[in-house]
Amino acid sequence: EEQLVESGGSVVQPGGSLRLSCAASGFTFADYSMHWVRQAPGKGLEWVSLIGWDGGNIYYADSVKGRFTISRDNTKNSLFLQMNSLKTEDTALYYCVKDRSPMMVVADYGMDVWGQGTTVTVSS
Amino acid sequence: QSALTQPASVSGSPGQSITISCTGTSSDIGTYKFVSWYQQHPGKAPKLIIYEVSKRPSGVSNRFSGSKSGNTASLTISGLQTEDEADYYCCSFAGYSTPRVFGRGTTLTVL
């Protein structure tokens, strides 16, 4: 069974940093682009970042550009999101998400596996 | 890149059909055949139900169908069932600077 398990969410003060992790299993992690998608409490989904299957193509939403860094370790089947200069508006449930098609980078062929999310709360 | 526009809510009775619209621009839906739809039940992670405008993943009911015309994509659910009550989000490829943009979401109520 394809599975994604996020961790690292916590309560942090504005201006602080946090590193999220996502452990993948049940599929060949190195073949798929991966995303972070977040959902603020009671709000809709917001795409945050994408990293290509080989780590060579990286994209960010304007709202996090310059503050967040996505990375992956294909030897450990893991995805990461380093979040710096956190703002109250970054408070959300952060989902780790897998692309449906292997070896695709940017075009949207669907995101077919979602973790259960990890909660980030930015508050003083 | 602004969020795609969806109605906040739609409703229907069991057995009926409903359509949820998703309006973008010529920079996203209007140009690319990369629109996907997600279903999210309360407290659960989203689930992919449509990709590439009109394709269904294995295991998704054929009561769900998708289409696109101009800058607007649509999700149609036929033969409404109580378990279809959920939030629905569209998502589009929006170019190489913003690979994904979601709609604001639509809450479906099955009366």
HADDOCK unambig.tbl for C-alpha pairs under 7 A between the chains (distance, minus, plus):
assign (segid A and resid 44 and name CA) (segid B and resid 104 and name CA) 5.53 0.50 0.50
assign (segid A and resid 44 and name CA) (segid B and resid 105 and name CA) 5.96 0.50 0.50
assign (segid A and resid 45 and name CA) (segid B and resid 102 and name CA) 6.51 0.50 0.50
assign (segid A and resid 46 and name CA) (segid B and resid 102 and name CA) 6.28 0.50 0.50
assign (segid A and resid 47 and name CA) (segid B and resid 100 and name CA) 6.28 0.50 0.50
assign (segid A and resid 47 and name CA) (segid B and resid 101 and name CA) 6.44 0.50 0.50
assign (segid A and resid 47 and name CA) (segid B and resid 102 and name CA) 6.94 0.50 0.50
assign (segid A and resid 61 and name CA) (segid B and resid 98 and name CA) 6.46 0.50 0.50
assign (segid A and resid 106 and name CA) (segid B and resid 99 and name CA) 5.99 0.50 0.50
assign (segid A and resid 107 and name CA) (segid B and resid 34 and name CA) 6.98 0.50 0.50
assign (segid A and resid 107 and name CA) (segid B and resid 93 and name CA) 6.21 0.50 0.50
assign (segid A and resid 107 and name CA) (segid B and resid 99 and name CA) 6.90 0.50 0.50
assign (segid A and resid 108 and name CA) (segid B and resid 34 and name CA) 5.30 0.50 0.50
assign (segid A and resid 108 and name CA) (segid B and resid 93 and name CA) 5.53 0.50 0.50
assign (segid A and resid 109 and name CA) (segid B and resid 34 and name CA) 6.54 0.50 0.50
assign (segid A and resid 109 and name CA) (segid B and resid 51 and name CA) 5.96 0.50 0.50
assign (segid A and resid 109 and name CA) (segid B and resid 52 and name CA) 5.92 0.50 0.50
assign (segid A and resid 110 and name CA) (segid B and resid 36 and name CA) 5.88 0.50 0.50
assign (segid A and resid 110 and name CA) (segid B and resid 48 and name CA) 6.96 0.50 0.50
assign (segid A and resid 110 and name CA) (segid B and resid 51 and name CA) 5.14 0.50 0.50
assign (segid A and resid 111 and name CA) (segid B and resid 48 and name CA) 6.52 0.50 0.50
assign (segid A and resid 112 and name CA) (segid B and resid 47 and name CA) 6.97 0.50 0.50
assign (segid A and resid 112 and name CA) (segid B and resid 48 and name CA) 5.51 0.50 0.50
assign (segid A and resid 114 and name CA) (segid B and resid 45 and name CA) 6.38 0.50 0.50
assign (segid A and resid 114 and name CA) (segid B and resid 46 and name CA) 6.95 0.50 0.50
assign (segid A and resid 115 and name CA) (segid B and resid 45 and name CA) 6.94 0.50 0.50
assign (segid A and resid 116 and name CA) (segid B and resid 45 and name CA) 5.76 0.50 0.50
